[in-house]
Structures are given as structure tokens and as C-alpha cells.
Amino acid sequence: MIKAAELPDTIAIFPLPGALLLPRARLPLHIFEPRYLQMLEDALKTSTRLIGMVQPNEVPGRKENGLQTIGCAGRITQFSETEDGRYLITLGGISRFRVVQEVQGFTPYRRCEVNWDGFDRDLGPDEKDPCFQRPGFLKLLERFFDARQLSADWDTLKEADDELLINSLSMMLDFDPEDKQALLEAPSLPTRRETLVTLIEYQLRGGSESEMIQ
């Protein structure tokens, strides 16, 4: 486990639309672009092996996308190389951060100065959700899965810890990047669960404020 004092002031940034990483969760990634292969190689040389996942933010009149102000850093916990030189890696979520500014340099990938203040809870133990009403949540989720023609291991979902369940669904479900950002920025697990429920209900209404589909 990385301690707060070990978190660097500058990290490599991987701006991938719709990809959400949360603390204590795991995100598999497929790395193949030359600049990100270089990013991976450089990150593996550091003691923390951190890569910052940040949602890009389109800026009118600017060729290169901006970045959302809050991202989440992940430690490279697994990696394997394919025969054609691509990498399959897994990031373990460590802590969220605020982007202070981009750092100009000679790397082909983007790097940012970051601030970790305000996210101390991310480095602690799993969060709990004392008010979580799992049966009602699972019924809502089942309706959502049926509407999307998705399958699920319901026995596993019923037994999963609160944080694992809420964070895994937040990362896996197909929401818009701005919705993913709202889930990332939720200050606590109960708030993230409430945000997730709102997004699911919104999708069930067909993306409108009309009466929910029965």
C-alpha cells in the first residue's frame, strides 16, 4: 500500500474518455499507442508505478482536449506483453487527485503536477454504506440490465461488499463521460451510490424526465 508521503507531485496522465478508475478498484487496460507504451515503460521505472486516469475535457477552439480537474491515480499491478508488442495491464486504484497544471517536457505523453489534498480517505480501508438498501437496489439494477439486455451473476452481486458492488458498477456501466466524472467526484460511497441510482433511473426513463418505464 502506498502511503500519502510517497505520492509524487507529478504523474503521467492517460486521458481516456469514459474510463473510470476508483480507489481500491481495478481497471484493465489495453496499451498499444507508441506514446502510451513509452508512458508504461517510464512508469514501471518509478517506485510508485503510478498512472493518472483523467477524463478529457473538450475545449472550444483548442486542438488538444483539456483535462477534467479531478482524476484517479492507479498503480500498475499486472502487465503482460502480446506477441505484437502491445501490453495488457491492470491498474489498482490508489487515490484521487486534483490537476494543478500540465507539465511541459519532452515526453510524448501528457504529465501533470497534481495535488492529493482532500482525498485522505482514498488511502484508508474500504468504505461502508450503512443506509444501503440492497434488495431495492438490485431490483432497480435488474430492470436496467433487462432493458439493456445485459447478463449478470446475481448471486455474486448479492454477496459483494458495498464498496466493491457500487464501485464496480460505476466503472463498468456504460454512462457518458460527464456522468462517469460525477461518480468519480462523489465525496463518499453513499453519495456515489445515490448518484449511480439517479443515473440508472434516468436511463430507464429513456434519458428524459418523463415517467419511468414500468
C-alpha positions in Angstrom: 0.0 0.0 0.0 1.3 3.4 -1.0 1.5 6.0 1.8 0.5 9.6 1.4 4.1 10.7 1.9 5.1 8.6 -1.1 2.7 10.2 -3.6 4.6 12.2 -6.2 3.9 15.8 -7.2 4.0 14.9 -10.9 2.5 11.9 -12.6 1.9 10.6 -16.2 -1.6 11.2 -17.4 -3.8 8.8 -19.5 -6.8 10.8 -20.8 -9.2 8.1 -21.8 -12.8 9.1 -22.4 -15.3 7.0 -20.4 -12.7 5.0 -18.5 -13.3 5.3 -14.8 -10.9 4.2 -12.0 -11.8 4.4 -8.4 -9.7 3.9 -5.2 -9.2 0.2 -4.3 -10.8 -0.9 -7.6 -9.0 -2.5 -10.5 -9.1 -1.3 -14.1 -7.8 -3.5 -17.0 -6.3 -1.5 -19.9 -5.0 -2.3 -23.4 -1.9 -0.3 -24.3 -0.9 -0.1 -27.9 -0.2 3.6 -29.0 3.5 4.3 -29.0 3.2 7.3 -26.7 1.4 5.2 -24.1 3.8 2.3 -24.5 6.5 4.9 -23.6 4.4 6.1 -20.6 4.1 2.5 -19.4 7.8 1.9 -19.7 8.6 5.1 -17.8 6.0 4.5 -15.1 7.5 1.0 -14.4 10.9 2.6 -13.7 9.4 4.6 -10.8 9.0 3.4 -7.2 5.2 4.0 -7.2 4.4 2.9 -10.8 1.5 5.3 -10.9 -0.5 6.4 -13.9 -3.2 9.1 -13.6 -6.6 8.4 -15.3 -8.3 11.6 -16.2 -11.3 12.3 -18.4 -10.5 14.6 -21.3 -12.5 17.8 -21.4 -13.1 19.3 -24.9 -12.1 23.0 -25.1 -13.6 25.0 -27.9 -11.1 26.4 -30.3 -8.3 24.2 -28.9 -6.8 21.3 -30.9 -5.9 19.2 -27.9 -8.5 18.4 -25.3 -8.2 19.8 -21.9 -8.5 17.7 -18.7 -11.0 17.4 -16.0 -9.7 18.8 -12.7 -10.1 15.6 -10.8 -8.7 12.2 -11.7 -7.6 9.0 -10.0 -4.1 7.5 -9.9 -3.6 3.8 -10.3 -0.6 1.6 -9.6 0.4 -0.9 -12.3 -0.2 -4.2 -10.5 -0.1 -6.5 -13.5 1.2 -6.3 -17.1 1.8 -8.8 -19.9 3.1 -8.3 -23.4 1.5 -9.7 -26.5 3.4 -11.1 -29.4 2.9 -8.0 -31.5 4.3 -5.6 -28.8 1.0 -4.5 -27.2 0.5 -4.6 -23.4 -2.4 -5.7 -21.2 -2.1 -4.0 -17.8 -4.1 -3.7 -14.7 -4.2 -0.5 -12.6 -5.1 -0.7 -8.9 -6.8 2.5 -7.8 -4.8 4.4 -5.2 -6.2 7.9 -4.7 -7.9 10.7 -6.5 -6.1 14.0 -7.1 -6.6 17.5 -8.4 -4.8 18.6 -11.6 -2.8 21.7 -10.7 -1.2 22.2 -14.2 0.2 20.4 -17.1 4.0 20.0 -17.1 5.7 20.8 -20.4 8.5 18.4 -21.3 10.0 16.0 -23.8 7.7 13.0 -23.2 5.3 12.1 -25.9 2.5 11.6 -23.3 1.0 14.2 -21.0 2.2 14.8 -17.5 0.6 16.9 -14.7 1.5 18.5 -11.4 -1.1 17.2 -9.0 -2.4 17.8 -5.5 -3.6 15.0 -3.3 -5.1 17.1 -0.5 -8.7 16.3 0.4 -8.6 12.7 -0.6 -7.1 11.1 2.5 -10.0 8.6 2.8 -8.9 7.1 -0.5 -5.8 5.7 1.1 -7.8 4.1 4.0 -9.8 0.9 4.4 -12.9 0.0 2.4 -15.8 2.4 2.7 -19.2 1.2 4.1 -22.7 2.4 3.2 -24.8 2.0 6.3 -28.1 3.1 4.6 -27.7 0.9 1.6 -30.9 -0.9 0.8 -29.5 -3.7 -1.3 -32.8 -5.6 -2.2 -34.4 -2.4 -3.7 -31.1 -1.5 -5.5 -30.8 -5.0 -7.0 -34.4 -4.8 -8.3 -33.6 -1.5 -10.0 -30.4 -2.9 -11.4 -32.2 -6.0 -12.7 -34.7 -3.7 -14.6 -31.7 -1.8 -16.0 -30.0 -5.0 -17.1 -33.1 -6.3 -18.7 -33.7 -3.1 -20.6 -30.1 -3.2 -21.9 -30.2 -7.0 -22.5 -27.2 -7.5 -20.2 -26.5 -10.6 -18.1 -25.1 -10.7 -14.6 -24.1 -13.1 -11.9 -26.8 -12.1 -9.4 -25.5 -14.4 -6.6 -22.2 -12.6 -6.7 -23.8 -9.2 -6.8 -25.9 -10.1 -3.7 -22.8 -11.2 -1.8 -20.4 -8.5 -2.8 -19.3 -5.9 -0.3 -20.9 -2.5 -0.6 -17.9 -0.7 -2.0 -17.0 -3.4 -4.4 -20.5 -3.6 -5.7 -21.1 0.2 -6.1 -17.6 1.0 -7.5 -17.6 -1.9 -9.9 -20.9 -0.9 -11.4 -19.8 2.7 -11.5 -16.8 1.7 -13.6 -18.4 -0.9 -15.8 -21.8 0.5 -16.8 -21.9 2.5 -20.0 -22.6 6.1 -18.9 -21.5 9.3 -20.6 -18.0 10.7 -19.6 -19.6 13.5 -17.7 -21.6 11.0 -15.7 -18.5 9.0 -15.0 -16.9 12.2 -13.7 -19.8 12.7 -11.3 -19.3 9.2 -10.0 -15.6 9.8 -9.5 -16.1 13.1 -7.7 -18.7 11.8 -5.3 -17.2 12.6 -1.8 -18.3 9.3 -0.2 -19.6 5.8 -1.0 -23.2 6.7 -0.1 -23.1 9.7 -2.3 -21.7 7.6 -5.2 -24.5 5.1 -4.7 -27.1 7.9 -4.8 -25.5 9.2 -8.0 -25.5 5.8 -9.5 -29.1 5.2 -8.7 -30.0 8.6 -10.3 -28.1 7.7 -13.5 -29.8 4.3 -13.7 -33.2 5.7 -13.2 -32.5 8.4 -15.8 -31.5 5.8 -18.3 -34.7 3.8 -17.6 -36.7 6.9 -18.3 -35.1 6.9 -21.7 -32.8 9.8 -20.9 -35.7 12.2 -20.1 -37.7 13.4 -17.2 -40.8 11.6 -18.3 -42.5 8.8 -16.3 -40.2 5.9 -15.6 -40.7 2.8 -17.7 -42.7 0.1 -15.9 
